[in-house]
Amino acid sequence: MRSSSFERPRRGRIALLALVLITSLGVVAARLYSIQIIQHRDLGIRANGQYERLIPVTAKRGTIFDRHGRVLAISLDGASVFVHPGLVQDPRATASRLAKVLKIPAGAIRAKLKSDRPFVWVERKVDPDRAEGVSELDLPGVGLVPEGKRYYPKKTTAAHLIGFVGVDNRGLEGVELQYDSLLTGGPRSFLSSRVDALRRVVFREAEDSPAVSDLYLTVDEVIQHVAERKLEEAVRRSEARSGTVIVMDPLTGEILALANTPSYDPNEYGSFPLASRRNRALTDPYEPGSAFKTVLAAAALDEGVVRPADLFYGEDGIIEVAGTKIRDHKRHGWMTFRDVVAYSSNVGAIKVGMKVGKTRFYNYITSFGFGVPTGVDLPGENRGVIRQPPDWSGLSLSALSIGHEISTTPIQLLTAVSAVANGGHLVRPHVLKAVRHPDGSVEEIQPFLIREVISPETAQTLTSIFTEVVARGTGREAAVPGFPVAGKTGTAQKLDRQTGGYSPTKVIASFVGYVPANNPRLAILVVIDEPRGRAWGGTVAAPVFREIAQEVLSYLAIPPVVPLEERVARRPDEASSRVN
Amino acid sequence: MASGVLLVGLLMYVWQHIQVVRIGYQIERLRVEKITLVQEGKALNVALSRLRSLARVEELVRGELGMVNPVPGQVILVDDLKKEGG
């Protein structure tokens, strides 16, 4: 009896306790269900936001190689210093210790430490020594994040072609600008920062960071180096203001070298004047002078208004057009059309121009691509200037025949002459040879034919005439032993801004040509701006052509076409000739 | 007996969890090491490219070694010889 009366209340209490426990567990289970199952996604995002955040950092960039895979531009990880203000324990001490290492005012750092934001940059892209110093301080809330820094290991080599990037690692010039989206893969990169259980900050590249591509350029480092060295020597030798050389494959439009003097080091582009950073080969139009007689000769032969053996009278070196006297550099009597080009007679060229006529000449000029950008894949290309025939004065046709009243960029002129070299095809010049995409696939860039400008027969005749320019005319200094060279000299007086007329002393000396003439592998343009003294294209620019061609032909292992001692013989003139 | 098995099971679970965390940190350390080594490789590549820069090489071979460019006639291509022979 006693025991049963004792057990009844105990059983009741146990039941009550069990009920309380079961109810409590039920509540916990329900709450767990709500948190883990129902609100899982929302709460997960909120939690992630508390311990992980995305930090926009400078874009990663692909590597730029030359055509043989030699590195021209590459990114290495640098370091930037950041702070999580909420995690800093002693702001004053942190600021002063950081200031000492980073060599920036402590006040500026203190202001950043007071920020309400969870993440603040202290200093970006610090040099390795300072990054090491910050790392050694091991300050709570302060960390280093890797950020790409661009290096140009070849320094000034191909600087105008490669270009450079700004502090945000975005392309500002050259290929770096032109192909910025390919090199970076997208607008910006992100790093995911996590604070782990030990309150350490861990970085990981965010999954949605864009993938980058590597670029292979058409330029060949060896040819580029030869072009730069020879150009520099020529500019120094002639005490010129500046100079440009472009070497191109005339069949494909691939630019093998592009050099400008003065140049700059893209690693320290800020310490060079703007004038040194300008890619003159594309941006600076100039009056080509006699080198433009290539286009006149092409128009005259292609239209059939002139034959190579036709005779022209040189008027003893002076001709008057629309009240203006135009002179030759020396007196000529009767000469063939071949001689007109070979000896670069202005009087003869003016007479040829008159036979071609305004409209036809203008059509050939525009067909050869003058007055519009060539479409080369580099930024900042100038279109040059060519007025339309209704705007021409009485002097214009004659002026154009000798390469004045038109301005062209070096790349335009070389593209036009390449069309003669390759049999009449105007091909678009380009610097990108291939792209290696993030998935490893390689996309080759194909040559692009703009249009046919002259017939193959005209091109062949022109080549034979331009070969004579080098064999016996004004371009003798461009002759390369063992190889027939076709080309044309140019000496254009510069406009004098003060007088408004042509300067008697300042000239642009140039030579444009291709080699081997019968099966061209190289088209080269040399432009020297304001050489000192009595300088001509044939004396200042032609030797640079020869020096570059000689070394590059040897480097490319192109065998000589003619025996060493034998120069290109003068071709017999055609049986019939006309007198002009 | 049952509680013994439960305890062993619990200890196994805790040990496993600790191992996962430990290996996680190890992976993280190796990942950082890999990044560092890749960067080091890249830096060495940059140094190599700089040292192989033709401007530098040319200065050395012309200045210190006294080398000069071959003059025409000194270079004879094998193809050329074949052509003449044929």
Chai-1 contact restraints between the chains, C-beta under 6 A:
chainA,res_idxA,chainB,res_idxB,connection_type,confidence,min_distance_angstrom,max_distance_angstrom,comment,restraint_id
A,V71,B,S49,contact,1.0,0.0,6.0,A-B,restraint_1
A,I74,B,V46,contact,1.0,0.0,6.0,A-B,restraint_2
A,L76,B,K42,contact,1.0,0.0,6.0,A-B,restraint_3
A,L76,B,A43,contact,1.0,0.0,6.0,A-B,restraint_4
A,D77,B,Q39,contact,1.0,0.0,6.0,A-B,restraint_5
A,Y151,B,V46,contact,1.0,0.0,6.0,A-B,restraint_6
A,P153,B,V46,contact,1.0,0.0,6.0,A-B,restraint_7
A,P153,B,S49,contact,1.0,0.0,6.0,A-B,restraint_8
A,P153,B,R50,contact,1.0,0.0,6.0,A-B,restraint_9
A,K154,B,S53,contact,1.0,0.0,6.0,A-B,restraint_10
A,H225,B,L54,contact,1.0,0.0,6.0,A-B,restraint_11
A,P481,B,P72,contact,1.0,0.0,6.0,A-B,restraint_12
A,S554,B,V75,contact,1.0,0.0,6.0,A-B,restraint_13
A,A557,B,L77,contact,1.0,0.0,6.0,A-B,restraint_14
A,P559,B,L77,contact,1.0,0.0,6.0,A-B,restraint_15
A,P559,B,D79,contact,1.0,0.0,6.0,A-B,restraint_16
A,P559,B,D80,contact,1.0,0.0,6.0,A-B,restraint_17
A,L564,B,G73,contact,1.0,0.0,6.0,A-B,restraint_18
